[in-house]
Amino acid sequence: MPRFESTLELAEARRAGFLNIGEAAARSGVSAKMIRHYESLGLIKDARRTDAGYRLYDAADVHTLQFVRRARGLGFSMKEVAQLLGLWQNRRRSSGDVRRVAQRHIRELEEKIGELEQMKRTLESLVHRCQGDQRPDCPILEDLAGGGDDEAAGGRLPAREEGAGR
């Protein structure tokens, strides 16, 4: 009997325009796993639930998920996305506040681009020095093992922790 009531509740929710997590994922372009993750971080409000525990989303929730997806696609960190969401949802916001967040992010992107360009130069130098033949000696592996010549390889890059990044 309770199963029937839960199904009925879900059917009523669907008639009212609510979506389950799979449908919200399809409409927003955000995976169900990421929707749950964003919910756990507080980026999106806790989903309404049926008696059976199914998450329910409305059009405003899907719009918020699309906002988060677009912001993440532009490389904003979770913290920055939270700031931008707060500004987006605040009708009394100052566009100057939004602009400052975006400008700070541009500076971060420029720094990251510089790091990527340095990585590329280093790899190009190492590939140039590698004979690519049947011999076992390899400047690329030597560099990775820490035995490379800093100057010949274009300089050392900043060390990155495993799993580092956004």
Secondary structure, 3 states (H helix, E strand, C coil): CHHHHHHHHHHHHHHCCCECHHHHHHHHCCCHHHHHHHHHHCCCCCCEECCCCCEEECHHHHHHHHHHHHHHHCCCCHHHHHHHHHHHHCCCCCHHHHHHHHHHHHHHHHHHHHHHHHHHHHHHHHHHHCCCCCCCCCHHHHHHCCCCCCCCCCCCCCCCCCCCCC
